[in-house]
Amino acid sequence: MPKMKSVKGAVKRFKVKKNGQVKRGTAFRSHILTKQDADTRRGQNTSKVIAKVDEKNIKGMIN
């Protein structure tokens, strides 16, 4: 059997934390940020955690 390849798009977007949770970035951060208020932009600076139901699929893609 050949090895399973990881999904490169998922590898670039997600990281697994030490406690096993999966970290992700935030959407709407690339350009035209002047339309967003400061609270929204500040909230998007921090990384978020994937929902528990999606963790198994993401970890399978990352390997």
PDB file of N, CA, C, O and CB in Angstrom:
ATOM      1  N   MET A   1       0.837  -1.193   0.000  1.00  0.00           N
ATOM      2  CA  MET A   1       0.000   0.000   0.000  1.00  0.00           C
ATOM      3  C   MET A   1       0.879   1.253   0.000  1.00  0.00           C
ATOM      4  O   MET A   1       1.846   1.324   0.759  1.00  0.00           O
ATOM      5  CB  MET A   1      -0.951   0.000   1.222  1.00  0.00           C
ATOM      6  N   PRO A   2       0.561   2.231  -0.831  1.00  0.00           N
ATOM      7  CA  PRO A   2       1.311   3.488  -0.779  1.00  0.00           C
ATOM      8  C   PRO A   2       0.918   4.311   0.441  1.00  0.00           C
ATOM      9  O   PRO A   2      -0.139   4.109   1.039  1.00  0.00           O
ATOM     10  CB  PRO A   2       1.080   4.301  -2.056  1.00  0.00           C
ATOM     11  N   LYS A   3       1.790   5.233   0.789  1.00  0.00           N
ATOM     12  CA  LYS A   3       1.504   6.122   1.922  1.00  0.00           C
ATOM     13  C   LYS A   3       0.365   7.074   1.552  1.00  0.00           C
ATOM     14  O   LYS A   3       0.179   7.415   0.384  1.00  0.00           O
ATOM     15  CB  LYS A   3       2.776   6.927   2.334  1.00  0.00           C
ATOM     16  N   MET A   4      -0.393   7.495   2.569  1.00  0.00           N
ATOM     17  CA  MET A   4      -1.425   8.504   2.355  1.00  0.00           C
ATOM     18  C   MET A   4      -0.747   9.867   2.250  1.00  0.00           C
ATOM     19  O   MET A   4       0.120  10.198   3.059  1.00  0.00           O
ATOM     20  CB  MET A   4      -2.486   8.487   3.508  1.00  0.00           C
ATOM     21  N   LYS A   5      -1.141  10.652   1.257  1.00  0.00           N
ATOM     22  CA  LYS A   5      -0.592  12.001   1.136  1.00  0.00           C
ATOM     23  C   LYS A   5      -1.446  12.968   1.938  1.00  0.00           C
ATOM     24  O   LYS A   5      -2.665  12.814   2.022  1.00  0.00           O
ATOM     25  CB  LYS A   5      -0.518  12.441  -0.348  1.00  0.00           C
ATOM     26  N   SER A   6      -0.803  13.960   2.523  1.00  0.00           N
ATOM     27  CA  SER A   6      -1.565  14.972   3.239  1.00  0.00           C
ATOM     28  C   SER A   6      -2.067  15.999   2.228  1.00  0.00           C
ATOM     29  O   SER A   6      -1.464  16.194   1.173  1.00  0.00           O
ATOM     30  CB  SER A   6      -0.702  15.651   4.354  1.00  0.00           C
ATOM     31  N   VAL A   7      -3.184  16.653   2.567  1.00  0.00           N
ATOM     32  CA  VAL A   7      -3.763  17.694   1.722  1.00  0.00           C
ATOM     33  C   VAL A   7      -2.976  18.969   1.987  1.00  0.00           C
ATOM     34  O   VAL A   7      -3.048  19.529   3.081  1.00  0.00           O
ATOM     35  CB  VAL A   7      -5.307  17.895   2.007  1.00  0.00           C
ATOM     36  N   LYS A   8      -2.227  19.429   0.995  1.00  0.00           N
ATOM     37  CA  LYS A   8      -1.297  20.535   1.198  1.00  0.00           C
ATOM     38  C   LYS A   8      -2.014  21.827   1.566  1.00  0.00           C
ATOM     39  O   LYS A   8      -1.476  22.633   2.326  1.00  0.00           O
ATOM     40  CB  LYS A   8      -0.466  20.750  -0.047  1.00  0.00           C
ATOM     41  N   GLY A   9      -3.219  22.038   1.040  1.00  0.00           N
ATOM     42  CA  GLY A   9      -3.980  23.228   1.400  1.00  0.00           C
ATOM     43  C   GLY A   9      -4.339  23.230   2.870  1.00  0.00           C
ATOM     44  O   GLY A   9      -4.330  24.281   3.511  1.00  0.00           O
ATOM     45  N   ALA A  10      -4.657  22.058   3.417  1.00  0.00           N
ATOM     46  CA  ALA A  10      -4.995  21.952   4.834  1.00  0.00           C
ATOM     47  C   ALA A  10      -3.757  22.122   5.700  1.00  0.00           C
ATOM     48  O   ALA A  10      -3.831  22.722   6.772  1.00  0.00           O
ATOM     49  CB  ALA A  10      -5.663  20.606   5.127  1.00  0.00           C
ATOM     50  N   VAL A  11      -2.624  21.605   5.250  1.00  0.00           N
ATOM     51  CA  VAL A  11      -1.382  21.722   6.014  1.00  0.00           C
ATOM     52  C   VAL A  11      -1.002  23.194   6.171  1.00  0.00           C
ATOM     53  O   VAL A  11      -0.499  23.602   7.218  1.00  0.00           O
ATOM     54  CB  VAL A  11      -0.238  20.936   5.325  1.00  0.00           C
ATOM     55  N   LYS A  12      -1.246  23.995   5.114  1.00  0.00           N
ATOM     56  CA  LYS A  12      -0.897  25.410   5.163  1.00  0.00           C
ATOM     57  C   LYS A  12      -1.850  26.206   6.047  1.00  0.00           C
ATOM     58  O   LYS A  12      -1.476  27.265   6.552  1.00  0.00           O
ATOM     59  CB  LYS A  12      -0.890  25.990   3.765  1.00  0.00           C
ATOM     60  N   ARG A  13      -3.063  25.724   6.242  1.00  0.00           N
ATOM     61  CA  ARG A  13      -4.077  26.506   6.941  1.00  0.00           C
ATOM     62  C   ARG A  13      -4.261  26.142   8.405  1.00  0.00           C
ATOM     63  O   ARG A  13      -4.722  26.974   9.186  1.00  0.00           O
ATOM     64  CB  ARG A  13      -5.368  26.357   6.248  1.00  0.00           C
ATOM     65  N   PHE A  14      -3.913  24.920   8.798  1.00  0.00           N
ATOM     66  CA  PHE A  14      -4.210  24.448  10.152  1.00  0.00           C
ATOM     67  C   PHE A  14      -2.953  23.980  10.862  1.00  0.00           C
ATOM     68  O   PHE A  14      -2.017  23.488  10.232  1.00  0.00           O
ATOM     69  CB  PHE A  14      -5.233  23.318  10.110  1.00  0.00           C
ATOM     70  N   LYS A  15      -2.941  24.138  12.192  1.00  0.00           N
ATOM     71  CA  LYS A  15      -1.872  23.610  13.032  1.00  0.00           C
ATOM     72  C   LYS A  15      -2.531  22.894  14.207  1.00  0.00           C
ATOM     73  O   LYS A  15      -3.596  23.304  14.666  1.00  0.00           O
ATOM     74  CB  LYS A  15      -0.897  24.752  13.523  1.00  0.00           C
ATOM     75  N   VAL A  16      -1.897  21.818  14.698  1.00  0.00           N
ATOM     76  CA  VAL A  16      -2.412  21.095  15.855  1.00  0.00           C
ATOM     77  C   VAL A  16      -1.666  21.580  17.093  1.00  0.00           C
ATOM     78  O   VAL A  16      -0.436  21.584  17.132  1.00  0.00           O
ATOM     79  CB  VAL A  16      -2.259  19.547  15.673  1.00  0.00           C
ATOM     80  N   LYS A  17      -2.433  21.988  18.106  1.00  0.00           N
ATOM     81  CA  LYS A  17      -1.842  22.462  19.345  1.00  0.00           C
ATOM     82  C   LYS A  17      -1.406  21.277  20.200  1.00  0.00           C
ATOM     83  O   LYS A  17      -1.736  20.132  19.894  1.00  0.00           O
ATOM     84  CB  LYS A  17      -2.834  23.352  20.115  1.00  0.00           C
ATOM     85  N   LYS A  18      -0.665  21.551  21.269  1.00  0.00           N
ATOM     86  CA  LYS A  18      -0.178  20.479  22.141  1.00  0.00           C
ATOM     87  C   LYS A  18      -1.311  19.704  22.792  1.00  0.00           C
ATOM     88  O   LYS A  18      -1.186  18.503  23.033  1.00  0.00           O
ATOM     89  CB  LYS A  18       0.724  21.049  23.211  1.00  0.00           C
ATOM     90  N   ASN A  19      -2.415  20.384  23.079  1.00  0.00           N
ATOM     91  CA  ASN A  19      -3.538  19.699  23.729  1.00  0.00           C
ATOM     92  C   ASN A  19      -4.428  18.963  22.730  1.00  0.00           C
ATOM     93  O   ASN A  19      -5.445  18.393  23.125  1.00  0.00           O
ATOM     94  CB  ASN A  19      -4.372  20.699  24.511  1.00  0.00           C
ATOM     95  N   GLY A  20      -4.069  18.964  21.447  1.00  0.00           N
ATOM     96  CA  GLY A  20      -4.808  18.210  20.443  1.00  0.00           C
ATOM     97  C   GLY A  20      -5.837  19.015  19.676  1.00  0.00           C
ATOM     98  O   GLY A  20      -6.396  18.519  18.698  1.00  0.00           O
ATOM     99  N   GLN A  21      -6.103  20.250  20.094  1.00  0.00           N
ATOM    100  CA  GLN A  21      -7.044  21.080  19.368  1.00  0.00           C
ATOM    101  C   GLN A  21      -6.407  21.567  18.079  1.00  0.00           C
ATOM    102  O   GLN A  21      -5.183  21.636  17.970  1.00  0.00           O
ATOM    103  CB  GLN A  21      -7.506  22.266  20.228  1.00  0.00           C
ATOM    104  N   VAL A  22      -7.245  21.905  17.101  1.00  0.00           N
ATOM    105  CA  VAL A  22      -6.744  22.361  15.808  1.00  0.00           C
ATOM    106  C   VAL A  22      -6.957  23.864  15.707  1.00  0.00           C
ATOM    107  O   VAL A  22      -8.065  24.359  15.911  1.00  0.00           O
ATOM    108  CB  VAL A  22      -7.449  21.617  14.632  1.00  0.00           C
ATOM    109  N   LYS A  23      -5.885  24.584  15.391  1.00  0.00           N
ATOM    110  CA  LYS A  23      -5.891  26.029  15.283  1.00  0.00           C
ATOM    111  C   LYS A  23      -6.152  26.430  13.839  1.00  0.00           C
ATOM    112  O   LYS A  23      -5.735  25.738  12.910  1.00  0.00           O
ATOM    113  CB  LYS A  23      -4.562  26.622  15.784  1.00  0.00           C
ATOM    114  N   ARG A  24      -6.846  27.555  13.652  1.00  0.00           N
ATOM    115  CA  ARG A  24      -7.093  28.070  12.309  1.00  0.00           C
ATOM    116  C   ARG A  24      -6.958  29.581  12.315  1.00  0.00           C
ATOM    117  O   ARG A  24      -6.989  30.209  13.373  1.00  0.00           O
ATOM    118  CB  ARG A  24      -8.491  27.651  11.799  1.00  0.00           C
ATOM    119  N   GLY A  25      -6.810  30.156  11.147  1.00  0.00           N
ATOM    120  CA  GLY A  25      -6.772  31.604  11.021  1.00  0.00           C
ATOM    121  C   GLY A  25      -8.181  32.157  10.904  1.00  0.00           C
ATOM    122  O   GLY A  25      -9.158  31.428  11.077  1.00  0.00           O
ATOM    123  N   THR A  26      -8.285  33.441  10.610  1.00  0.00           N
ATOM    124  CA  THR A  26      -9.576  34.097  10.490  1.00  0.00           C
ATOM    125  C   THR A  26      -9.775  34.587   9.062  1.00  0.00           C
ATOM    126  O   THR A  26      -8.817  34.976   8.394  1.00  0.00           O
ATOM    127  CB  THR A  26      -9.690  35.264  11.486  1.00  0.00           C
ATOM    128  N   ALA A  27     -11.001  34.568   8.603  1.00  0.00           N
ATOM    129  CA  ALA A  27     -11.331  35.054   7.261  1.00  0.00           C
ATOM    130  C   ALA A  27     -11.415  36.582   7.265  1.00  0.00           C
ATOM    131  O   ALA A  27     -11.451  37.215   8.321  1.00  0.00           O
ATOM    132  CB  ALA A  27     -12.669  34.437   6.767  1.00  0.00           C
ATOM    133  N   PHE A  28     -11.446  37.154   6.069  1.00  0.00           N
ATOM    134  CA  PHE A  28     -11.649  38.599   5.855  1.00  0.00           C
ATOM    135  C   PHE A  28     -10.516  39.438   6.424  1.00  0.00           C
ATOM    136  O   PHE A  28     -10.763  40.495   7.004  1.00  0.00           O
ATOM    137  CB  PHE A  28     -12.961  39.040   6.478  1.00  0.00           C
ATOM    138  N   ARG A  29      -9.267  38.979   6.264  1.00  0.00           N
ATOM    139  CA  ARG A  29      -8.121  39.716   6.789  1.00  0.00           C
ATOM    140  C   ARG A  29      -7.182  40.217   5.693  1.00  0.00           C
ATOM    141  O   ARG A  29      -6.138  40.790   6.005  1.00  0.00           O
ATOM    142  CB  ARG A  29      -7.354  38.845   7.748  1.00  0.00           C
ATOM    143  N   SER A  30      -7.519  40.019   4.432  1.00  0.00           N
ATOM    144  CA  SER A  30      -6.526  40.283   3.396  1.00  0.00           C
ATOM    145  C   SER A  30      -6.461  41.742   2.950  1.00  0.00           C
ATOM    146  O   SER A  30      -5.366  42.301   2.893  1.00  0.00           O
ATOM    147  CB  SER A  30      -6.811  39.427   2.215  1.00  0.00           C
ATOM    148  N   HIS A  31      -7.583  42.377   2.633  1.00  0.00           N
ATOM    149  CA  HIS A  31      -7.547  43.755   2.144  1.00  0.00           C
ATOM    150  C   HIS A  31      -8.900  44.419   2.375  1.00  0.00           C
ATOM    151  O   HIS A  31      -9.858  43.769   2.794  1.00  0.00           O
ATOM    152  CB  HIS A  31      -7.170  43.798   0.641  1.00  0.00           C
ATOM    153  N   ILE A  32      -8.970  45.720   2.097  1.00  0.00           N
ATOM    154  CA  ILE A  32     -10.160  46.560   2.324  1.00  0.00           C
ATOM    155  C   ILE A  32     -10.637  46.420   3.763  1.00  0.00           C
ATOM    156  O   ILE A  32     -11.805  46.130   4.021  1.00  0.00           O
ATOM    157  CB  ILE A  32     -11.302  46.178   1.344  1.00  0.00           C
ATOM    158  N   LEU A  33      -9.713  46.631   4.695  1.00  0.00           N
ATOM    159  CA  LEU A  33     -10.053  46.525   6.106  1.00  0.00           C
ATOM    160  C   LEU A  33     -10.625  47.822   6.655  1.00  0.00           C
ATOM    161  O   LEU A  33     -11.047  47.867   7.811  1.00  0.00           O
ATOM    162  CB  LEU A  33      -8.835  46.125   6.903  1.00  0.00           C
ATOM    163  N   THR A  34     -10.647  48.885   5.843  1.00  0.00           N
ATOM    164  CA  THR A  34     -11.157  50.169   6.324  1.00  0.00           C
ATOM    165  C   THR A  34     -12.656  50.126   6.559  1.00  0.00           C
ATOM    166  O   THR A  34     -13.176  50.937   7.325  1.00  0.00           O
ATOM    167  CB  THR A  34     -10.824  51.272   5.336  1.00  0.00           C
ATOM    168  N   LYS A  35     -13.361  49.210   5.925  1.00  0.00           N
ATOM    169  CA  LYS A  35     -14.813  49.097   6.121  1.00  0.00           C
ATOM    170  C   LYS A  35     -15.148  48.441   7.460  1.00  0.00           C
ATOM    171  O   LYS A  35     -16.256  48.605   7.971  1.00  0.00           O
ATOM    172  CB  LYS A  35     -15.442  48.293   4.976  1.00  0.00           C
ATOM    173  N   GLN A  36     -14.207  47.707   8.022  1.00  0.00           N
ATOM    174  CA  GLN A  36     -14.462  47.030   9.296  1.00  0.00           C
ATOM    175  C   GLN A  36     -14.117  47.973  10.447  1.00  0.00           C
ATOM    176  O   GLN A  36     -13.180  48.767  10.356  1.00  0.00           O
ATOM    177  CB  GLN A  36     -13.638  45.707   9.402  1.00  0.00           C
ATOM    178  N   ASP A  37     -14.891  47.873  11.534  1.00  0.00           N
ATOM    179  CA  ASP A  37     -14.547  48.705  12.677  1.00  0.00           C
ATOM    180  C   ASP A  37     -13.375  48.072  13.432  1.00  0.00           C
ATOM    181  O   ASP A  37     -13.002  46.924  13.188  1.00  0.00           O
ATOM    182  CB  ASP A  37     -15.773  48.890  13.614  1.00  0.00           C
ATOM    183  N   ALA A  38     -12.811  48.850  14.349  1.00  0.00           N
ATOM    184  CA  ALA A  38     -11.574  48.446  15.021  1.00  0.00           C
ATOM    185  C   ALA A  38     -11.774  47.192  15.861  1.00  0.00           C
ATOM    186  O   ALA A  38     -10.872  46.359  15.944  1.00  0.00           O
ATOM    187  CB  ALA A  38     -11.057  49.578  15.898  1.00  0.00           C
ATOM    188  N   ASP A  39     -12.946  47.042  16.488  1.00  0.00           N
ATOM    189  CA  ASP A  39     -13.196  45.861  17.314  1.00  0.00           C
ATOM    190  C   ASP A  39     -13.149  44.585  16.480  1.00  0.00           C
ATOM    191  O   ASP A  39     -12.598  43.573  16.913  1.00  0.00           O
ATOM    192  CB  ASP A  39     -14.552  45.978  18.015  1.00  0.00           C
ATOM    193  N   THR A  40     -13.731  44.638  15.280  1.00  0.00           N
ATOM    194  CA  THR A  40     -13.732  43.472  14.404  1.00  0.00           C
ATOM    195  C   THR A  40     -12.316  43.109  13.985  1.00  0.00           C
ATOM    196  O   THR A  40     -11.927  41.942  14.021  1.00  0.00           O
ATOM    197  CB  THR A  40     -14.599  43.730  13.171  1.00  0.00           C
ATOM    198  N   ARG A  41     -11.541  44.126  13.584  1.00  0.00           N
ATOM    199  CA  ARG A  41     -10.170  43.870  13.147  1.00  0.00           C
ATOM    200  C   ARG A  41      -9.319  43.325  14.284  1.00  0.00           C
ATOM    201  O   ARG A  41      -8.498  42.434  14.066  1.00  0.00           O
ATOM    202  CB  ARG A  41      -9.543  45.145  12.594  1.00  0.00           C
ATOM    203  N   ARG A  42      -9.499  43.837  15.472  1.00  0.00           N
ATOM    204  CA  ARG A  42      -8.731  43.375  16.616  1.00  0.00           C
ATOM    205  C   ARG A  42      -9.088  41.931  16.957  1.00  0.00           C
ATOM    206  O   ARG A  42      -8.219  41.139  17.322  1.00  0.00           O
ATOM    207  CB  ARG A  42      -8.973  44.283  17.825  1.00  0.00           C
ATOM    208  N   GLY A  43     -10.359  41.599  16.836  1.00  0.00           N
ATOM    209  CA  GLY A  43     -10.780  40.231  17.109  1.00  0.00           C
ATOM    210  C   GLY A  43     -10.257  39.233  16.106  1.00  0.00           C
ATOM    211  O   GLY A  43     -10.110  38.050  16.414  1.00  0.00           O
ATOM    212  N   GLN A  44      -9.973  39.707  14.902  1.00  0.00           N
ATOM    213  CA  GLN A  44      -9.476  38.811  13.865  1.00  0.00           C
ATOM    214  C   GLN A  44      -7.981  38.562  13.963  1.00  0.00           C
ATOM    215  O   GLN A  44      -7.456  37.707  13.250  1.00  0.00           O
ATOM    216  CB  GLN A  44      -9.799  39.367  12.516  1.00  0.00           C
ATOM    217  N   ASN A  45      -7.284  39.285  14.828  1.00  0.00           N
ATOM    218  CA  ASN A  45      -5.841  39.090  14.973  1.00  0.00           C
ATOM    219  C   ASN A  45      -5.503  37.772  15.641  1.00  0.00           C
ATOM    220  O   ASN A  45      -4.464  37.177  15.353  1.00  0.00           O
ATOM    221  CB  ASN A  45      -5.241  40.224  15.764  1.00  0.00           C
ATOM    222  N   THR A  46      -6.372  37.308  16.534  1.00  0.00           N
ATOM    223  CA  THR A  46      -6.077  36.087  17.271  1.00  0.00           C
ATOM    224  C   THR A  46      -6.486  34.868  16.457  1.00  0.00           C
ATOM    225  O   THR A  46      -7.381  34.947  15.616  1.00  0.00           O
ATOM    226  CB  THR A  46      -6.791  36.089  18.629  1.00  0.00           C
ATOM    227  N   SER A  47      -5.832  33.750  16.707  1.00  0.00           N
ATOM    228  CA  SER A  47      -6.199  32.514  16.027  1.00  0.00           C
ATOM    229  C   SER A  47      -7.384  31.879  16.733  1.00  0.00           C
ATOM    230  O   SER A  47      -7.570  32.069  17.935  1.00  0.00           O
ATOM    231  CB  SER A  47      -5.005  31.534  15.977  1.00  0.00           C
ATOM    232  N   LYS A  48      -8.177  31.134  16.000  1.00  0.00           N
ATOM    233  CA  LYS A  48      -9.376  30.491  16.533  1.00  0.00           C
ATOM    234  C   LYS A  48      -9.149  28.983  16.584  1.00  0.00           C
ATOM    235  O   LYS A  48      -8.161  28.471  16.058  1.00  0.00           O
ATOM    236  CB  LYS A  48     -10.629  30.834  15.671  1.00  0.00           C
ATOM    237  N   VAL A  49     -10.086  28.281  17.230  1.00  0.00           N
ATOM    238  CA  VAL A  49     -10.004  26.825  17.354  1.00  0.00           C
ATOM    239  C   VAL A  49     -11.133  26.203  16.547  1.00  0.00           C
ATOM    240  O   VAL A  49     -12.267  26.681  16.570  1.00  0.00           O
ATOM    241  CB  VAL A  49     -10.078  26.377  18.849  1.00  0.00           C
ATOM    242  N   ILE A  50     -10.804  25.124  15.827  1.00  0.00           N
ATOM    243  CA  ILE A  50     -11.788  24.415  15.017  1.00  0.00           C
ATOM    244  C   ILE A  50     -12.824  23.754  15.924  1.00  0.00           C
ATOM    245  O   ILE A  50     -12.507  23.341  17.040  1.00  0.00           O
ATOM    246  CB  ILE A  50     -11.100  23.361  14.114  1.00  0.00           C
ATOM    247  N   ALA A  51     -14.054  23.658  15.442  1.00  0.00           N
ATOM    248  CA  ALA A  51     -15.105  22.967  16.187  1.00  0.00           C
ATOM    249  C   ALA A  51     -14.729  21.492  16.357  1.00  0.00           C
ATOM    250  O   ALA A  51     -14.062  20.902  15.506  1.00  0.00           O
ATOM    251  CB  ALA A  51     -16.477  23.104  15.464  1.00  0.00           C
ATOM    252  N   LYS A  52     -15.168  20.919  17.463  1.00  0.00           N
ATOM    253  CA  LYS A  52     -14.779  19.548  17.806  1.00  0.00           C
ATOM    254  C   LYS A  52     -15.260  18.533  16.767  1.00  0.00           C
ATOM    255  O   LYS A  52     -14.590  17.524  16.541  1.00  0.00           O
ATOM    256  CB  LYS A  52     -15.331  19.178  19.178  1.00  0.00           C
ATOM    257  N   VAL A  53     -16.412  18.782  16.130  1.00  0.00           N
ATOM    258  CA  VAL A  53     -16.940  17.831  15.148  1.00  0.00           C
ATOM    259  C   VAL A  53     -16.083  17.785  13.884  1.00  0.00           C
ATOM    260  O   VAL A  53     -16.096  16.782  13.170  1.00  0.00           O
ATOM    261  CB  VAL A  53     -18.378  18.195  14.785  1.00  0.00           C
ATOM    262  N   ASP A  54     -15.342  18.852  13.601  1.00  0.00           N
ATOM    263  CA  ASP A  54     -14.515  18.912  12.388  1.00  0.00           C
ATOM    264  C   ASP A  54     -13.083  18.425  12.628  1.00  0.00           C
ATOM    265  O   ASP A  54     -12.340  18.213  11.669  1.00  0.00           O
ATOM    266  CB  ASP A  54     -14.482  20.338  11.855  1.00  0.00           C
ATOM    267  N   GLU A  55     -12.691  18.245  13.881  1.00  0.00           N
ATOM    268  CA  GLU A  55     -11.288  17.920  14.191  1.00  0.00           C
ATOM    269  C   GLU A  55     -10.809  16.633  13.522  1.00  0.00           C
ATOM    270  O   GLU A  55      -9.690  16.584  13.013  1.00  0.00           O
ATOM    271  CB  GLU A  55     -11.109  17.798  15.689  1.00  0.00           C
ATOM    272  N   LYS A  56     -11.634  15.602  13.517  1.00  0.00           N
ATOM    273  CA  LYS A  56     -11.220  14.309  12.965  1.00  0.00           C
ATOM    274  C   LYS A  56     -10.900  14.428  11.464  1.00  0.00           C
ATOM    275  O   LYS A  56      -9.907  13.884  10.981  1.00  0.00           O
ATOM    276  CB  LYS A  56     -12.328  13.252  13.193  1.00  0.00           C
ATOM    277  N   ASN A  57     -11.770  15.157  10.741  1.00  0.00           N
ATOM    278  CA  ASN A  57     -11.540  15.328   9.305  1.00  0.00           C
ATOM    279  C   ASN A  57     -10.268  16.115   9.024  1.00  0.00           C
ATOM    280  O   ASN A  57      -9.491  15.750   8.141  1.00  0.00           O
ATOM    281  CB  ASN A  57     -12.727  16.028   8.663  1.00  0.00           C
ATOM    282  N   ILE A  58     -10.054  17.180   9.764  1.00  0.00           N
ATOM    283  CA  ILE A  58      -8.883  18.032   9.545  1.00  0.00           C
ATOM    284  C   ILE A  58      -7.600  17.264   9.877  1.00  0.00           C
ATOM    285  O   ILE A  58      -6.625  17.322   9.127  1.00  0.00           O
ATOM    286  CB  ILE A  58      -8.977  19.323  10.403  1.00  0.00           C
ATOM    287  N   LYS A  59      -7.605  16.543  11.004  1.00  0.00           N
ATOM    288  CA  LYS A  59      -6.416  15.776  11.374  1.00  0.00           C
ATOM    289  C   LYS A  59      -6.126  14.683  10.359  1.00  0.00           C
ATOM    290  O   LYS A  59      -4.963  14.346  10.137  1.00  0.00           O
ATOM    291  CB  LYS A  59      -6.588  15.165  12.759  1.00  0.00           C
ATOM    292  N   GLY A  60      -7.158  14.124   9.739  1.00  0.00           N
ATOM    293  CA  GLY A  60      -6.953  13.140   8.690  1.00  0.00           C
ATOM    294  C   GLY A  60      -6.315  13.732   7.445  1.00  0.00           C
ATOM    295  O   GLY A  60      -5.524  13.078   6.764  1.00  0.00           O
ATOM    296  N   MET A  61      -6.673  14.993   7.154  1.00  0.00           N
ATOM    297  CA  MET A  61      -6.070  15.682   6.004  1.00  0.00           C
ATOM    298  C   MET A  61      -4.630  16.052   6.270  1.00  0.00           C
ATOM    299  O   MET A  61      -3.794  16.011   5.368  1.00  0.00           O
ATOM    300  CB  MET A  61      -6.862  16.934   5.656  1.00  0.00           C
ATOM    301  N   ILE A  62      -4.331  16.418   7.527  1.00  0.00           N
ATOM    302  CA  ILE A  62      -2.971  16.849   7.876  1.00  0.00           C
ATOM    303  C   ILE A  62      -2.039  15.649   8.024  1.00  0.00           C
ATOM    304  O   ILE A  62      -0.869  15.733   7.653  1.00  0.00           O
ATOM    305  CB  ILE A  62      -2.983  17.670   9.180  1.00  0.00           C
ATOM    306  N   ASN A  63      -2.530  14.550   8.552  1.00  0.00           N
ATOM    307  CA  ASN A  63      -1.774  13.321   8.864  1.00  0.00           C
ATOM    308  C   ASN A  63      -0.894  13.516  10.059  1.00  0.00           C
ATOM    309  O   ASN A  63      -0.189  12.591  10.463  1.00  0.00           O
ATOM    310  CB  ASN A  63      -0.930  12.884   7.680  1.00  0.00           C
TER     311      ASN A  63
END
